[in-house]
Amino acid sequence: MKEFLKLRSNILRVILIAAMTVIVVKLFSIQVIHHDEYVAQAEAQHTMQNTIVAKRGEIYMMDGDTPVPVVMNLKVWSIIIDPQITRGDRDEIEKVLHEKAGEYLIRDNFDDAYKTSTLRYYVVARNVPYKNAQEIRDAELPGVYFQGSTKRVYPEGELASGLLGFVNQDGKGQYGVEQALNEELSGVNGVLKTVKDVNNIPLTIGDDNVKVPAQDGKNIVLSIDRNIQNKAEQILAKKMKEYKISHGTMIVMDPGNGQILSIASLPNYDPGKYNEVEDAEIFQTNATMDAYEVASVCKTFAFAAAIDLGKMTPESTFYNSGHVVVDGWTINNSTKGHIGTNTMQQALAYSLNTGSTQALKWLGDSDNEITQVGKERLFDYYYNKFWLGKYTGIEIAESPGLIVEPDDEDATNARYANMTFGQGMTITALQVATAFSSVVNGGEYFKPTVVAGVIDENGEYKPNELWDADHATIKPETSETMRQMLVNNRKIYSANPKYDKNFFVGGKTGTAQAVRDGKYVMNETIASYVGFGARNKNEQAQYVIMVKFWEKGRALGGDTHAMPAFNEMSEYMIDYLKLRN
């Protein structure tokens, strides 16, 4: 018996030692190895952390000299659950949320919220209106919280939607200004971390309270004039209906400072219903993103280069046979007739490809041949001075396009001859309008801009300082010559006295073969027209307008389709800018 008691005592001693060892090891694990993890869990149980959502900046357009809001914020709520608290009442809570905020839930079920034991913050709904949010509040659901946020609203509807873009459900700007300036508009979210009691009520005392204020986004004022924008879209819609055309773009800009006054694209959409758009192409800002072969509007730049280098004048003559052969390729004129001796003024007015090819020959110091020097000079003016085929620096997304360098193996004489009338190269409508502005403003290249300033925290408009000219493109006297040539174009070939009478209005047509899948489409052409207007020949150009129409499978003409839209917009600008005496 004595030995049995001794054995039992030894066994108990071993068990106690083992138990103590386990306890010590566990305490060591908790207090040393996993110390930080358990501290975090304990802190999560007695603290509440919320994100203070920064207010997204609003977007304004100009109404004359006054900024007016075109993208505003509507107060809405996000609904958040604490899975640690809601776990026991999950079915009831999900039922109420589906009944009161079903269309605003961002998930069909909340399974992911309960996969871990540490998650305390899970967003289940966004953009919930006040009425719905209040009904859920009245249900007094444990572990369900509300976070104020904003939803974008567009009081002008579809106006300038291709430029503005939209904000998706995650609060990220998509396309246009909303995406390009997303960082400035978004601001920086803040943090509110407070100690809470056992009933989940925030306390106002304690060293663990933390508040990092949100930094609201900037209120951006665009250089776009809502009146000009609205008129541009009206004219596009009218002409597209009249000619049964599916797509149109119009840019209006101030050639004296680079400010964009309108970027209109049709068809457009309601940014508040972006999810209903079936064709994502509508979201693109066509004027900046679609690099295409702009055709004969480029004759303006080829002629300006040759005049600027003293290689020709408007009175210089050449013989037009109706076509020219380069590298075995026959280049025909799109305008028939005018066979014989023509001046370069006539070549520009009648848009003779033979004339622009002659200008390239003269650029290379030859009457009969296209030379390497001529190609290098044309490229220098196109790319380095007029900034064709490269980024303009505008604040929204853009495509650079492509111009083949003169040393490239694809830089054949035939390609460069085609480049004088805008084929064999791709540029955007914005590049055309900006380069053209330098041709008619005295030879200064201003980077285009759609941002005019901001509305500060006091609600005051703070305009940006206007940019200086980035560089010179042509001499002032070349600009004067080109202005007169462009005005003469309308007098010689395409004048409409109703629009031009008593004013100095000039421009150039373009009718380009469309390219699809790397090949020219013979039955499809893109119509363009770029022009300017001034009070008279002695005053600065007041506006530049670039028009573009296109439709798959349609042959459209710069003179028959694009120029009439320019004419109407030009007349409107004369009245709007009060240029009439």
Beta strands, then each sheet from edge to edge (+ up, - down):
strand 1: 47-52
strand 2: 59-63
strand 3: 66-81
strand 4: 122-128
strand 5: 144-153
strand 6: 166-167
strand 7: 173-174
strand 8: 190-195
strand 9: 210-212
strand 10: 219-225
strand 11: 247-253
strand 12: 260-266
strand 13: 317-320
strand 14: 323-326
strand 15: 329-332
strand 16: 340-343
strand 17: 444-445
strand 18: 451-455
strand 19: 461-463
strand 20: 471-472
strand 21: 504-516
strand 22: 519-534
strand 23: 543-550
sheet 1: 1+ 8- 9+
sheet 2: 4+ 3- 2+ 10+ 18- 19+
sheet 3: 4+ 3- 5+
sheet 4: 6+ 7-
sheet 5: 12+ 11- 23+ 22- 21+
sheet 6: 13+ 16-
sheet 7: 14+ 15-
sheet 8: 17+ 20-
end
